[in-house]
Amino acid sequence: MTVILGIESSCDETAAAIIMNGKLLANVVVEQEVHKKWGGVVPELASRAHQQNIVPVIDQTLALAGIKANDIDGVAFTRGPGLLGSLLVGASFAKAFALALGKPLLEVNHMQAHILSHFIEDSIKRDRPEFPFLCLTVSGGHTQLVRVDDFKTFSIIGQTIDDAAGETFDKTAKILGLPYPGGPLVDKLAKEGNSKAFKFPIAQIPGMDFSFSGLKTAILYFVRDELKKDSTFLEKQMANICASVQYTIVKTLLDRVEMAMKQTGINQIALAGGVSANTELRASIQELGKKNNWSVFIPPIEYCTDNAAMIAMNGYLKFLENNFVGQNIAPSARLQL
């Protein structure tokens, strides 16, 4: 029996999970409400909230799993990428916890964990990708197309050269006056709108990289100019704007996916990251998969956003290979895939 405690604190969710022999026993995520007031994540406030939340979250996770601290065989934590102050809270707790128990420490790359969330075992039976496969990882801070050859081999074949897809959703919401976090609200409002109502630009970037900064700027100027003509423009057109923006972002993502699938010859595509919870993206990639006879893998919503189940899963795989780290390990805000 191998029991792994996973700890996630890369941004504004404090999370912990227990995995036993690869199967998830408990997964607790506490979101930080304090950032809504400011319209975005404030790093200092995030760090303080992690300090307040981490002990209760660990206690709750152990209780839900029916596991005692001494039953844990290894402690996995997010080393990066993420907000340095937030990472420090999780890493410091993990190091102290492992040291006190005399258990090995396992460092996890947050982006690799998102990809490997497809291999979490829980009470629901799901198909899992076989190696090699491609993964479109889309979140607030990253947009990457990754070739995955095994549990340890990841190759980025395309990524954003500026803003991430999730960041574009959130900043669009802010331009439109929607509260934080704005991405889910854009998704919700888009269901009521016409995706062809307005045409926004898609950046033409060589190769398989992405760019969203031009789209964000185009939205800003478009809304500003329309409001000068009609101060009630947003009230009248909010749903149509959201639908048109969402269509543009999703099309940008899937155009590159289709290109990558054809160039690599791989016929398996997976989604990962917070934006993989977007309903339009989930539906559109399934439709594209049927059209091209691909196998498409979409994680359950609870494994899309930041969570500790994916950290514990990655830690479990590393534990099986005795891939441990020492107490001198330090978080890395810009840790590479």
C-alpha positions as MATLAB code, in Angstrom:
seq = 'MTVILGIESSCDETAAAIIMNGKLLANVVVEQEVHKKWGGVVPELASRAHQQNIVPVIDQTLALAGIKANDIDGVAFTRGPGLLGSLLVGASFAKAFALALGKPLLEVNHMQAHILSHFIEDSIKRDRPEFPFLCLTVSGGHTQLVRVDDFKTFSIIGQTIDDAAGETFDKTAKILGLPYPGGPLVDKLAKEGNSKAFKFPIAQIPGMDFSFSGLKTAILYFVRDELKKDSTFLEKQMANICASVQYTIVKTLLDRVEMAMKQTGINQIALAGGVSANTELRASIQELGKKNNWSVFIPPIEYCTDNAAMIAMNGYLKFLENNFVGQNIAPSARLQL';
ca = [
       0.000    0.000    0.000;
       1.389    3.399   -1.044;
      -0.261    6.549    0.334;
       0.658    9.955   -1.081;
      -0.367   13.353    0.260;
      -0.497   16.027   -2.454;
      -0.366   19.755   -1.695;
      -1.214   22.473   -4.236;
      -0.669   26.211   -3.567;
       0.544   27.696   -6.851;
      -1.992   30.526   -7.122;
      -5.265   31.217   -5.297;
      -6.517   27.749   -4.396;
      -5.301   25.940   -1.292;
      -5.712   22.238   -1.969;
      -4.751   18.828   -0.624;
      -5.475   15.273   -1.744;
      -4.746   11.689   -0.761;
      -4.014    8.979   -3.329;
      -3.588    5.330   -2.324;
      -2.061    2.973   -4.887;
      -3.023    5.400   -7.636;
      -6.667    5.779   -6.526;
      -8.020    9.065   -5.207;
      -9.414    8.911   -1.661;
      -9.932   12.613   -0.914;
      -9.558   15.892   -2.792;
     -10.164   19.202   -0.993;
      -9.944   22.623   -2.649;
     -10.529   25.946   -0.886;
     -10.876   28.983   -3.129;
      -9.795   32.408   -1.922;
     -12.668   34.894   -1.996;
     -10.495   37.877   -1.069;
      -9.389   38.503   -4.674;
     -12.891   39.286   -5.990;
     -12.698   42.726   -4.387;
      -9.616   43.577   -6.458;
     -10.665   42.078   -9.786;
      -7.714   39.682   -9.908;
      -5.258   37.707   -7.792;
      -3.181   39.827   -5.389;
      -0.019   37.770   -4.686;
       0.521   39.012   -1.113;
      -3.099   38.321   -0.154;
      -2.899   34.897   -1.794;
       0.138   33.982    0.322;
      -1.573   35.049    3.538;
      -4.721   33.124    2.674;
      -2.659   29.981    2.001;
      -1.100   30.332    5.466;
      -4.561   30.514    7.027;
      -6.015   27.670    4.983;
      -3.316   25.046    4.670;
      -3.565   23.359    8.088;
      -7.400   23.104    8.069;
      -7.306   21.834    4.476;
      -4.767   19.113    5.339;
      -6.794   18.109    8.407;
      -9.999   17.879    6.383;
      -8.308   15.853    3.645;
      -6.890   13.304    6.092;
     -10.271   12.979    7.783;
     -12.141   12.457    4.501;
      -9.622    9.840    3.375;
      -9.702    8.042    6.722;
      -5.930    8.329    6.830;
      -3.668    9.221    9.750;
      -0.525   11.275    9.244;
       1.701    8.281   10.031;
       0.021    6.269    7.244;
       1.443    8.631    4.605;
       4.368    7.235    2.606;
       5.320   10.395    0.709;
       4.518   14.111    0.541;
       4.140   15.695   -2.901;
       3.952   19.461   -3.409;
       3.812   21.954   -6.256;
       7.291   23.342   -6.812;
       6.224   25.644   -9.668;
       5.383   27.434  -11.810;
       3.190   29.871   -9.909;
       3.241   32.807   -7.518;
       6.435   32.565   -5.488;
       4.877   33.535   -2.151;
       2.072   31.024   -2.598;
       4.491   28.286   -3.646;
       6.628   28.990   -0.578;
       3.705   28.334    1.759;
       2.942   24.934    0.233;
       6.588   23.937   -0.115;
       7.454   24.967    3.453;
       4.544   23.028    4.895;
       5.343   19.958    2.782;
       9.003   20.000    3.805;
       8.178   20.375    7.500;
       5.478   17.691    7.353;
       7.748   15.222    5.563;
      10.644   15.946    7.930;
       8.485   15.486   11.024;
       7.146   12.149    9.751;
      10.477   10.973    8.363;
       8.871   10.516    4.945;
      10.270   11.257    1.455;
       9.526   14.519   -0.342;
       8.305   14.666   -3.967;
       8.428   17.874   -6.025;
       5.850   18.280   -8.801;
       5.736   20.505  -11.876;
       2.273   22.096  -11.924;
       1.940   21.958  -15.717;
       2.995   18.318  -15.927;
       0.457   17.552  -13.201;
      -2.346   19.123  -15.250;
      -1.492   16.782  -18.122;
      -1.238   13.721  -15.885;
      -4.615   14.481  -14.292;
      -5.983   12.207  -17.028;
      -4.506    9.245  -15.163;
      -6.200    9.873  -11.812;
      -8.280    6.881  -10.753;
     -11.510    7.565   -8.878;
     -14.985    6.050   -8.608;
     -15.826    6.838  -12.260;
     -14.422    4.640  -15.003;
     -12.964    6.687  -17.883;
     -10.855    6.084  -20.954;
      -7.291    7.357  -20.672;
      -4.913    8.430  -23.435;
      -2.172    6.082  -24.561;
       1.349    7.294  -25.282;
       2.167    9.208  -27.345;
      -0.584   11.822  -27.276;
      -0.882   15.583  -27.643;
      -2.238   17.768  -24.871;
      -3.639   21.283  -25.183;
      -2.960   22.823  -21.779;
      -4.846   26.075  -21.320;
      -4.956   28.078  -18.105;
      -4.769   31.596  -16.743;
      -1.000   31.683  -17.101;
      -0.198   29.148  -19.820;
      -1.284   28.049  -23.275;
       0.760   25.100  -24.525;
       0.573   22.295  -27.050;
       2.559   19.418  -25.580;
       3.635   16.074  -26.992;
       3.547   13.467  -24.207;
       5.619   10.345  -24.882;
       5.459    8.833  -21.389;
       4.939    9.873  -17.760;
       8.291   11.712  -17.759;
       8.747   12.966  -21.320;
       7.019   16.208  -22.316;
       7.878   18.311  -25.378;
       6.323   21.716  -26.033;
       5.559   22.027  -29.749;
       3.631   25.290  -29.498;
       2.869   27.926  -26.856;
       1.658   31.479  -26.449;
       4.197   34.188  -27.188;
       2.334   36.695  -24.986;
      -0.987   36.377  -23.136;
      -2.522   33.036  -22.187;
      -6.033   32.021  -23.230;
      -7.321   32.088  -19.651;
      -5.804   35.500  -19.062;
      -7.579   36.763  -22.189;
     -10.924   35.475  -20.936;
     -10.433   37.164  -17.556;
      -9.205   40.461  -19.006;
     -12.070   40.518  -21.492;
     -14.456   40.092  -18.569;
     -12.777   42.997  -16.787;
     -13.134   45.204  -19.892;
     -16.828   44.303  -19.951;
     -17.243   45.165  -16.271;
     -17.839   41.583  -15.138;
     -16.639   40.472  -11.669;
     -13.585   38.254  -11.082;
     -13.111   35.452  -11.963;
     -14.503   36.471  -15.316;
     -13.761   33.469  -17.545;
     -16.687   31.326  -16.324;
     -19.028   34.322  -16.640;
     -17.997   34.923  -20.250;
     -18.705   31.238  -20.916;
     -22.129   31.478  -19.262;
     -23.170   34.661  -21.077;
     -21.881   33.343  -24.410;
     -24.581   30.666  -24.362;
     -27.173   33.428  -24.781;
     -25.371   35.242  -27.606;
     -24.525   35.007  -31.300;
     -20.905   34.015  -31.881;
     -20.968   35.626  -35.341;
     -22.328   38.978  -34.137;
     -18.881   40.589  -34.078;
     -15.666   39.598  -35.801;
     -12.439   39.773  -33.807;
      -8.940   39.137  -35.188;
      -7.072   35.845  -35.010;
      -3.305   36.341  -34.823;
      -1.399   34.770  -37.709;
       1.698   33.403  -35.984;
       4.163   31.130  -37.830;
       4.300   27.529  -36.685;
       2.148   26.256  -33.849;
       2.530   29.122  -31.376;
      -0.354   31.258  -30.108;
      -0.861   34.984  -29.556;
      -3.752   36.635  -27.728;
      -2.478   40.123  -26.871;
      -3.794   41.572  -30.139;
      -7.239   40.121  -29.491;
      -7.328   41.620  -26.010;
      -6.363   45.045  -27.398;
      -8.938   44.761  -30.201;
     -11.692   44.041  -27.671;
     -10.647   47.011  -25.540;
     -10.742   49.491  -28.443;
     -13.920   47.986  -29.881;
     -15.832   48.353  -26.615;
     -14.456   51.848  -25.991;
     -15.455   53.076  -29.463;
     -18.939   51.546  -29.306;
     -19.599   53.042  -25.877;
     -18.794   56.487  -27.266;
     -21.605   56.004  -29.779;
     -24.059   54.392  -27.374;
     -23.603   54.353  -23.607;
     -25.989   51.370  -23.334;
     -24.001   49.253  -25.811;
     -22.752   46.763  -23.213;
     -26.214   46.253  -21.758;
     -27.591   45.478  -25.199;
     -24.720   43.424  -26.608;
     -23.027   41.741  -23.613;
     -24.033   38.192  -24.590;
     -23.070   38.703  -28.247;
     -19.673   40.137  -27.314;
     -18.986   37.204  -24.974;
     -20.052   34.693  -27.612;
     -17.915   36.338  -30.308;
     -14.839   36.567  -28.068;
     -15.213   32.969  -26.927;
     -15.608   31.780  -30.519;
     -12.397   33.604  -31.505;
     -10.348   32.184  -28.624;
     -11.596   28.632  -29.181;
     -11.026   28.828  -32.940;
      -7.472   30.101  -32.351;
      -6.769   27.148  -30.071;
      -8.308   24.481  -32.285;
      -6.719   25.754  -35.504;
      -3.330   25.050  -33.918;
      -4.496   21.705  -32.539;
      -5.581   20.589  -36.009;
      -2.251   21.700  -37.458;
      -0.297   19.870  -34.753;
      -2.260   16.648  -35.132;
      -1.649   16.588  -38.875;
       2.070   17.387  -38.587;
       2.789   14.842  -35.845;
       0.510   12.102  -37.157;
      -0.769   11.536  -33.618;
      -4.507   10.887  -33.365;
      -5.022   11.366  -29.632;
      -5.657   14.812  -28.157;
      -6.246   15.680  -24.496;
      -7.326   18.885  -22.776;
      -5.916   20.126  -19.483;
      -5.859   23.277  -17.353;
      -8.519   25.645  -16.075;
      -9.799   26.736  -19.496;
     -10.515   23.090  -20.366;
     -13.636   23.622  -18.226;
     -14.948   26.023  -20.889;
     -18.084   24.475  -22.400;
     -17.489   25.794  -25.926;
     -13.936   24.453  -25.998;
     -15.044   21.055  -24.695;
     -17.843   20.752  -27.241;
     -15.798   22.084  -30.159;
     -12.801   19.797  -29.638;
     -15.125   16.782  -29.437;
     -16.768   17.856  -32.684;
     -13.376   18.352  -34.311;
     -12.305   14.943  -33.022;
     -15.295   13.237  -34.638;
     -14.628   15.036  -37.903;
     -10.982   13.885  -37.980;
     -11.424   10.488  -36.292;
      -9.322   11.462  -33.271;
      -9.576   10.098  -29.752;
     -10.403   13.076  -27.516;
      -9.839   13.092  -23.745;
     -11.432   15.749  -21.537;
     -10.904   15.753  -17.761;
     -13.798   16.047  -15.291;
     -14.385   19.644  -14.194;
     -12.868   19.036  -10.742;
      -9.522   18.136  -12.364;
      -9.506   21.083  -14.794;
      -8.898   23.904  -12.335;
      -6.022   23.841   -9.841;
      -6.347   20.872   -7.501;
      -4.166   18.601   -5.409;
      -5.397   15.300   -6.867;
      -3.172   15.897   -9.899;
      -0.246   16.746   -7.586;
      -0.727   13.569   -5.564;
      -1.028   11.521   -8.777;
       2.224   12.910  -10.142;
       3.853   12.353   -6.760;
       2.661    8.743   -6.717;
       4.276    8.075  -10.104;
       7.528    9.600   -8.862;
       7.356    7.614   -5.628;
       7.239    4.364   -7.620;
      10.593    5.357   -9.152;
      12.116    6.588   -5.867;
      12.360   10.038   -7.460;
      12.674   11.988   -4.215;
      14.111   15.423   -3.388;
      15.941   16.758   -0.350;
      15.050   19.442    2.159;
      17.158   21.951    0.225;
      14.623   22.019   -2.643;
      13.240   25.490   -3.375;
      10.114   26.645   -5.246;
      10.542   28.067   -8.747;
       8.003   30.622   -9.973;
       9.022   30.079  -13.609;
       9.660   26.338  -13.539;
       9.762   24.993  -17.084;
       7.811   21.981  -18.332;
];
